[in-house]
Amino acid sequence: MDPIARIDPTAHPDPASPVTTATTVQIIPVTGLPEVRTGTDLAALLATALGPEAPTPLRDGDVLCVSSKIVSKARGLVADPASKAQHLEAATVRRVARRRHGSVVTSIVETVSGPVLAAAGIDASNSPDGILLLPPDPDAEAAALHAALGGALGVHLGIVLTDTSSRIWRVGVGDIALGAAGVRVLQDLRGELDDTGRQLGITVRDLADELASAADLAKGKATRSPAAIVRGVPGALVGSAAPPRHAAPSGHTDPAEVADPGARALNRTGPSDWFRRPSLESVWQALGVAAEDEPVAAMDVEDDEVRIARALEIARAVPTSARAHRGPDDAITVTPAGSSPAAWAAAGALAERIRTALRAEEIAAPLTPCSPTVQLTEPGGPRR
């Protein structure tokens, strides 16, 4: 089932005189929650905090954004820090990269729960009893809360399970939707008209992540507010009436009838992943270096000497009879093991591997003051 809520380009009023309706969105922290521990009935806790007698009761149309940390605590997903490596491996589908910051090496992995996260989302903040592991199925956890709170409070709501993550090409972190239930996670605006009457061609709004980020402005790690209500977002819920200009066009599924796809639909992994590995690791993999043999680059800018040495390490990772030597003038000489055609072919292959590994290092920044030269030699002088 298509997870994208479709938009109606014909529902806009007169294109020559577009009408935009301003929307007021409220973000309300859920305060006064006690410390959540293993075995806590989280749904009952939230139902009490958000019931009719609460300072801010839930209303129809609200989206409740809940930190994944309190779900992990309630589920007992707390582990000894000494077992972090074991749990990291268990939560990993594949390793994307590793980066070193000082003496700490962080693995960035595609997780069993779906998204690509640093350390598989394992975290020690606000967890005095040990490290917290992510729920293996965040959408299922969101669905359970959705059913329990909807039944207990009699409201039509959405649930977003949030976690903190970074984004490629952006500095810093923000909250994303790790799991979702009852929420239109994606809104397809293609075909809708902008305020000048032009038809949108590519815009698909990641609504669930926007809701998670908005909620994080009101909740936080240091405020003991692990949940927040986002109120007033039109058409945010599956099964709700879409805004007037958001009705489904002919040939498209009505948004109210779109199956609830959960936040897993937001993960761009597999064949559609444009950034399956970073530039260095992509070249290393293409050169045939096994994942367990890959070196660990630093998060921060590295000296040229470190980068050149790593390129030579990568080039030599595949066994060869040829030898490579770096001289004081930055020239790298490659010497065959003998005079046979096979020996020269092996030396030529090593020289090309070195050149490729050096170029990979220069994707991020040039090697200065000059890039090392690579040449094939034989006793008595250069071959070519």
C-alpha positions as CSV (number, residue, x, y, z in Angstrom):
1,M,0.0,0.0,0.0
2,D,1.3,3.4,-1.0
3,P,2.4,5.2,2.3
4,I,2.0,8.7,0.8
5,A,-1.1,10.7,1.4
6,R,-2.1,12.2,-1.9
7,I,-3.1,15.8,-2.5
8,D,-5.7,17.1,-4.9
9,P,-4.5,19.7,-7.4
10,T,-8.2,20.4,-8.4
11,A,-9.2,21.2,-4.8
12,H,-7.4,24.6,-4.9
13,P,-9.8,27.5,-5.5
14,D,-9.2,29.8,-8.5
15,P,-5.6,29.4,-9.6
16,A,-5.5,33.0,-10.6
17,S,-6.4,34.0,-7.0
18,P,-5.0,31.3,-4.7
19,V,-6.3,31.3,-1.2
20,T,-4.0,30.3,1.7
21,T,-5.5,29.5,5.1
22,A,-3.1,30.2,8.0
23,T,-2.8,27.4,10.6
24,T,-1.9,27.9,14.2
25,V,0.0,24.9,15.6
26,Q,0.5,24.4,19.3
27,I,3.3,22.3,20.9
28,I,2.4,21.4,24.5
29,P,4.8,19.5,26.8
30,V,3.4,16.6,28.9
31,T,4.7,17.4,32.3
32,G,4.6,15.8,35.7
33,L,5.4,12.3,34.5
34,P,7.2,10.1,37.1
35,E,10.4,8.3,36.3
36,V,9.7,5.4,33.9
37,R,11.2,2.0,34.9
38,T,11.1,-1.5,33.7
39,G,7.5,-2.8,33.9
40,T,5.9,0.7,34.0
41,D,2.5,0.6,32.2
42,L,3.4,3.5,29.9
43,A,-0.1,3.7,28.2
44,A,-1.8,4.0,31.6
45,L,0.7,6.6,32.8
46,L,0.1,8.7,29.7
47,A,-3.7,8.2,29.9
48,T,-3.7,9.6,33.4
49,A,-1.5,12.6,32.4
50,L,-3.6,13.3,29.3
51,G,-7.1,12.4,30.5
52,P,-10.2,14.7,30.8
53,E,-9.1,15.9,34.3
54,A,-5.5,16.6,33.2
55,P,-4.3,20.2,32.7
56,T,-3.9,19.5,29.0
57,P,-6.2,16.7,28.0
58,L,-5.8,15.0,24.6
59,R,-8.2,16.2,21.9
60,D,-9.3,14.7,18.6
61,G,-6.7,15.4,16.0
62,D,-3.8,15.6,18.4
63,V,-0.4,14.0,17.7
64,L,1.4,12.7,20.8
65,C,5.1,12.5,20.3
66,V,6.8,10.2,22.8
67,S,10.5,9.8,23.3
68,S,11.7,6.3,22.5
69,K,13.7,6.4,25.7
70,I,10.7,5.9,28.0
71,V,9.4,3.1,25.8
72,S,12.8,1.4,26.1
73,K,12.8,1.9,29.9
74,A,9.3,0.5,30.2
75,R,10.2,-2.5,28.1
76,G,13.3,-3.2,30.1
77,L,15.6,-2.5,27.2
78,V,18.4,-1.5,29.6
79,A,21.8,-3.2,29.4
80,D,25.2,-3.2,31.0
81,P,27.5,-0.7,29.3
82,A,30.2,-3.5,29.1
83,S,27.9,-5.3,26.7
84,K,27.4,-2.4,24.2
85,A,29.4,-4.1,21.4
86,Q,27.4,-7.2,21.6
87,H,24.1,-5.3,21.5
88,L,25.4,-3.1,18.7
89,E,26.1,-6.2,16.6
90,A,22.6,-7.6,17.4
91,A,20.9,-4.4,16.3
92,T,22.9,-4.0,13.1
93,V,21.7,-5.0,9.6
94,R,24.9,-3.6,8.0
95,R,27.6,-1.2,8.9
96,V,27.7,2.0,6.9
97,A,30.9,3.5,8.4
98,R,33.0,4.0,11.5
99,R,34.5,7.3,12.7
100,R,36.9,8.0,15.4
101,H,36.6,11.0,17.8
102,G,39.6,11.0,20.2
103,S,39.8,7.4,21.6
104,V,36.1,6.7,20.9
105,V,35.1,4.9,17.7
106,T,31.5,5.3,16.6
107,S,29.8,2.9,14.2
108,I,27.1,4.2,11.9
109,V,24.8,1.3,11.0
110,E,21.5,0.4,9.4
111,T,19.4,-0.9,12.3
112,V,17.0,-3.7,12.6
113,S,14.4,-1.1,13.5
114,G,14.9,0.6,10.1
115,P,16.9,3.9,10.2
116,V,20.6,4.4,9.8
117,L,21.8,5.6,13.2
118,A,25.1,6.2,15.1
119,A,25.7,3.3,17.5
120,A,22.4,1.8,16.4
121,G,20.7,4.4,18.6
122,I,22.2,2.9,21.8
123,D,22.3,5.7,24.3
124,A,23.3,6.3,27.9
125,S,21.7,9.7,28.5
126,N,18.9,9.9,31.1
127,S,19.6,6.2,31.9
128,P,21.3,5.8,35.3
129,D,20.8,2.0,35.3
130,G,22.7,1.3,32.1
131,I,22.6,1.9,28.3
132,L,19.3,2.0,26.5
133,L,18.5,-0.1,23.5
134,L,16.0,0.9,20.8
135,P,12.8,-1.1,20.5
136,P,13.3,-3.6,17.7
137,D,9.9,-2.6,16.2
138,P,9.1,1.0,16.9
139,D,6.0,1.0,14.7
140,A,4.6,-1.8,16.8
141,E,5.2,0.1,20.0
142,A,3.6,3.2,18.5
143,A,0.6,1.1,17.4
144,A,0.2,-0.3,20.9
145,L,0.2,3.1,22.5
146,H,-2.2,4.4,19.8
147,A,-4.7,1.6,20.5
148,A,-4.4,1.8,24.3
149,L,-4.7,5.6,24.5
150,G,-7.4,5.8,21.8
151,G,-9.4,3.2,23.7
152,A,-8.9,4.7,27.1
153,L,-9.5,8.3,26.3
154,G,-11.9,8.0,23.3
155,V,-10.0,10.4,21.1
156,H,-8.8,10.2,17.5
157,L,-5.1,10.7,17.8
158,G,-1.8,10.0,16.3
159,I,1.4,8.6,17.9
160,V,5.0,9.4,16.9
161,L,7.8,7.6,18.6
162,T,10.8,9.9,18.5
163,D,14.6,9.6,18.6
164,T,17.5,11.9,18.1
165,S,19.5,11.7,14.9
166,S,21.8,13.7,12.6
167,R,21.2,14.2,8.9
168,I,23.6,14.1,6.0
169,W,24.8,17.5,4.9
170,R,23.6,19.1,8.1
171,V,25.4,19.9,11.4
172,G,23.8,19.1,14.7
173,V,21.0,16.7,15.6
174,G,17.2,16.8,15.8
175,D,14.4,14.4,16.5
176,I,13.0,12.1,13.9
177,A,10.1,9.7,13.8
178,L,11.4,6.3,14.8
179,G,7.9,4.8,14.9
180,A,4.4,6.1,14.0
181,A,0.8,5.0,14.2
182,G,-2.4,6.8,13.1
183,V,-0.2,9.5,11.3
184,R,0.1,10.3,7.7
185,V,3.9,10.0,7.7
186,L,4.2,11.4,4.2
187,Q,2.1,14.0,2.4
188,D,2.4,14.1,-1.4
189,L,2.0,17.7,-2.6
190,R,2.8,16.9,-6.2
191,G,0.0,18.3,-8.4
192,E,-1.0,20.9,-5.8
193,L,-0.8,24.6,-6.7
194,D,1.5,27.1,-5.0
195,D,0.5,30.6,-4.2
196,T,1.3,31.8,-7.7
197,G,-0.8,29.1,-9.3
198,R,2.1,26.9,-10.4
199,Q,1.8,23.2,-10.0
200,L,4.2,21.5,-7.6
201,G,6.1,18.7,-9.3
202,I,8.4,16.9,-6.7
203,T,7.4,17.9,-3.2
204,V,6.6,15.1,-0.8
205,R,6.5,16.4,2.8
206,D,8.0,14.2,5.5
207,L,5.2,15.1,8.0
208,A,6.2,12.5,10.7
209,D,9.7,13.9,11.0
210,E,8.4,17.4,11.1
211,L,6.0,16.5,13.9
212,A,8.9,14.9,15.8
213,S,11.2,17.9,15.4
214,A,8.4,20.3,16.4
215,A,7.7,18.3,19.6
216,D,11.3,18.3,20.6
217,L,11.1,22.1,21.0
218,A,8.8,21.5,24.0
219,K,10.3,18.3,25.4
220,G,13.9,17.7,26.1
221,K,16.6,15.6,27.8
222,A,16.9,17.9,30.8
223,T,13.3,19.0,31.4
224,R,11.7,15.6,32.4
225,S,9.2,16.1,29.6
226,P,9.6,13.0,27.5
227,A,6.4,13.6,25.5
228,A,4.7,16.5,23.8
229,I,1.4,17.1,22.0
230,V,1.5,18.7,18.6
231,R,-2.0,20.2,18.0
232,G,-3.6,21.9,15.1
233,V,-1.9,20.3,12.1
234,P,-4.6,19.8,9.5
235,G,-5.0,16.3,8.0
236,A,-2.1,14.9,10.1
237,L,-4.0,11.7,11.0
238,V,-4.9,8.7,9.0
239,G,-8.7,8.6,8.8
240,S,-9.1,12.3,9.4
241,A,-10.6,14.7,6.9
242,A,-7.9,16.3,4.8
243,P,-7.8,20.1,4.5
244,P,-10.1,21.4,1.7
245,R,-7.3,21.8,-0.9
246,H,-5.9,18.4,0.1
247,A,-8.7,16.1,-1.1
248,A,-7.6,13.1,-3.2
249,P,-7.6,13.6,-7.0
250,S,-9.3,11.2,-9.4
251,G,-7.3,8.0,-9.6
252,H,-5.6,8.4,-6.2
253,T,-6.5,6.8,-2.9
254,D,-8.3,9.0,-0.5
255,P,-6.0,9.9,2.3
256,A,-8.6,8.9,4.9
257,E,-8.4,5.3,3.4
258,V,-4.6,5.0,3.2
259,A,-3.4,2.2,5.3
260,D,-1.2,3.2,8.3
261,P,2.3,2.5,7.0
262,G,4.3,3.5,10.1
263,A,7.6,5.4,10.2
264,R,9.5,2.5,8.5
265,A,8.2,3.9,5.2
266,L,10.5,6.9,5.8
267,N,13.7,4.9,5.7
268,R,15.5,5.3,2.4
269,T,17.6,2.1,2.4
270,G,18.2,-0.7,0.0
271,P,18.2,0.1,-3.8
272,S,16.9,3.6,-3.3
273,D,19.7,4.5,-0.9
274,W,21.7,7.3,-2.5
275,F,24.3,7.3,0.3
276,R,24.8,3.7,1.1
277,R,28.4,4.3,2.2
278,P,30.5,7.4,2.6
279,S,33.0,8.3,-0.2
280,L,36.0,6.7,1.4
281,E,34.3,3.5,2.3
282,S,32.7,3.3,-1.1
283,V,36.1,3.3,-2.8
284,W,37.5,0.9,-0.2
285,Q,34.7,-1.5,-0.9
286,A,35.2,-1.1,-4.7
287,L,38.9,-2.0,-4.2
288,G,37.9,-5.2,-2.5
289,V,38.8,-4.4,1.0
290,A,36.8,-6.5,3.5
291,A,34.6,-4.6,6.0
292,E,36.6,-6.0,8.9
293,D,39.8,-4.8,7.4
294,E,38.7,-1.2,6.8
295,P,40.6,1.5,8.8
296,V,38.7,4.0,10.9
297,A,38.8,7.6,9.7
298,A,38.5,10.5,12.1
299,M,35.4,12.7,12.4
300,D,37.7,15.8,12.3
301,V,40.1,16.9,9.6
302,E,43.1,14.7,9.4
303,D,46.8,15.5,8.5
304,D,48.0,14.7,5.0
305,E,50.5,12.2,6.5
306,V,47.7,10.2,8.1
307,R,45.6,10.2,4.9
308,I,48.5,9.2,2.6
309,A,49.5,6.4,5.0
310,R,45.9,5.2,5.0
311,A,45.8,5.2,1.2
312,L,48.9,3.0,1.2
313,E,47.3,0.7,3.8
314,I,44.2,0.4,1.7
315,A,46.2,-0.4,-1.5
316,R,48.1,-3.1,0.3
317,A,45.0,-4.7,1.8
318,V,44.8,-7.1,-1.1
319,P,47.8,-9.5,-1.1
320,T,50.3,-8.8,-3.9
321,S,53.8,-9.8,-4.7
322,A,54.7,-6.1,-5.6
323,R,56.2,-3.7,-3.2
324,A,55.5,0.0,-2.6
325,H,57.8,2.5,-1.0
326,R,57.3,6.2,-0.3
327,G,60.4,8.3,-0.5
328,P,61.2,11.6,1.1
329,D,60.2,13.6,-2.0
330,D,56.6,12.2,-1.7
331,A,57.2,9.9,-4.7
332,I,55.8,6.4,-4.2
333,T,57.6,3.8,-6.1
334,V,56.2,0.4,-6.9
335,T,58.6,-2.5,-7.6
336,P,57.6,-5.8,-9.1
337,A,58.8,-9.1,-7.5
338,G,60.5,-10.1,-10.7
339,S,60.8,-9.5,-14.4
340,S,58.0,-11.7,-15.6
341,P,54.9,-10.2,-17.3
342,A,52.8,-11.5,-14.3
343,A,55.1,-9.7,-11.8
344,W,54.9,-6.4,-13.8
345,A,51.1,-6.8,-14.0
346,A,50.9,-7.2,-10.3
347,A,53.0,-4.1,-9.8
348,G,50.8,-2.1,-12.3
349,A,47.7,-3.2,-10.4
350,L,49.2,-2.1,-7.1
351,A,50.2,1.3,-8.6
352,E,46.6,1.8,-9.8
353,R,45.2,0.8,-6.4
354,I,47.5,3.4,-4.7
355,R,46.4,6.1,-7.2
356,T,42.7,5.2,-6.6
357,A,43.1,5.2,-2.8
358,L,44.9,8.6,-2.9
359,R,42.1,10.1,-5.1
360,A,39.5,8.8,-2.6
361,E,41.3,10.7,0.2
362,E,41.1,13.8,-2.0
363,I,37.4,13.7,-2.4
364,A,37.0,15.6,0.9
365,A,40.0,17.9,0.6
366,P,43.2,18.0,-1.6
367,L,46.4,16.5,-0.3
368,T,48.8,19.4,0.1
369,P,51.3,20.8,-0.8
370,C,51.1,18.2,-3.6
371,S,49.7,14.8,-4.1
372,P,52.2,12.0,-4.1
373,T,53.3,10.7,-7.5
374,V,53.2,7.0,-8.2
375,Q,55.7,5.3,-10.6
376,L,56.7,1.7,-11.4
377,T,60.5,1.0,-11.1
378,E,62.9,-1.8,-11.5
379,P,66.4,-2.2,-10.2
380,G,68.5,0.3,-12.1
381,G,65.8,2.9,-12.8
382,P,62.2,3.6,-13.6
383,R,60.3,1.3,-16.0
384,R,57.6,3.8,-16.9
